[in-house]
Amino acid sequence: MGYVEVGLPSLLLILAFALKLFVERTTTAPVFVQALLELPVDIIFLAMSFVTAFILGATGKAAEGLFTFICYVVAAVLLVALSRKSITFFESDDLWKVGGLSFVNYGIALSCVVYSISLLKEITA
């Protein structure tokens, strides 16, 4: 798996993030922070698209892919809830809780992307 396979979806993620910030919107510091707090949700959906590609491309490993996909759906629900909670904490200036929740959110989302990329590497190897 080369840089293009990971680079293009990552570029799409960055593009979606930028479009949310700048199209028909005045971007202020709070708006930017809120977008950063919501970014793990977009990252988990990127990971889910990688798992979907794995399910479609892997022969004999559909069960593993489907199990992973279901786990990622649960993780996405969790990430949405935690993102919303961190935004609430941000609005009430409870920055320690924002930092803690953000650390957890990004940790979950990034580990899901890393694992889903490793799944894709299995079918391209």
N, C-alpha and C positions, 0 to 999 in steps of 0.2 A: 504494500500500500504506500503510495507516494504522497508527496506534499499536496498535490492537486485534490486528492480525495478528501483530505481534511481541510485544506486551505479554502476551497470553494464554499463548503458549508459554513466555515468560520467567517468567511467574508460576508455571506448572507446574514449571519447573526449580527455582525457589526453594522451592516447596512440597515437591518430592521431596527436596531438600537438607535442609529443616527436619525432615521426617518421619524421614529417616535418622538425624538427630541426637537427636531428642527422644522418639520413640515407643519405649517399653520399654527405655530406655537412660539411663544417667547420663552426661551430657555433661561431660567433663573437657577441659582444654586440649589434651592429646595426641589425644583423639578428634576434637575440632574441627579440629585441624591435619590429621589424617589425612583427614577429610572434604573439607577444602579441597584437599588434594593429589589426591583422586580426582575432584573436580568437573570438570576438563577432559574426562573421559570422558563425563560426562552432557551436557556442552556439545556434544561432537562428535555425540552421538546426536540432539540437538536439530537440529543442522545437517543431519544425514542425513534427518531427517523433513522439513525444508524442501526438500531436494533431491528427495525422494520426491514431494512436492506439485508440484514443478516438472515432474518426469517425467510425472505424471498430467495436468497442466494445459497443458503446452506442446505445441502441434502442430508437428511438424517438427523438434523439438529434442530428441527422446528420446535420440539418440546422445550428445549433449553431457551430458545429465543422467545417463545410465548411466555414462559415463566418470567424471564427477564423483563419483557414488555409489561406484564401485569405489575411486577414490582415497581417499574418506572412510573406507571400510572398512579400507583399509591404514593410514590415519592413526589410526583407532580402535585397531587392534592396537598400533601404536607408542605411543599415549597410555597404554594400559593398562600396557604394559611399563615406560614411563618413570615412570608413577605408582607402580607397585609398587617400582621402584628408588628413587624419592625417599622413599617410606615407609621403606624399609630404611636409607637414609642418615639419615633423621630419627631413627629408633630408635637409630642409632649416633652421634648428635649431630654429624654432618658437615653443618652447616647451610649452608655455601657450596655444596656439591653439591645440597642440597635447593633452595636458591634458584635455582641455575642451571637445574636440571631443571624446576622449577615455571615459570620464565620461558619456557622452550621450550614446555612443555605448554600453558600459557595462550595463548601466541602462536599456536601451531598451531590450537588449538580456537577461539579468537576470530576468527582470520582465516578459518577455515572457515565460521563463522556469518555473518560479514560477506559472504562470497562467496555463500553460499546465499541470503541475503536479497536480494542483487542479482539472483540468478537469478529469484527470485519476483517481483521488481519488473518484470522483463521481461515476464512473462505477465499482469501486472495493469495494465500501462501502456497 
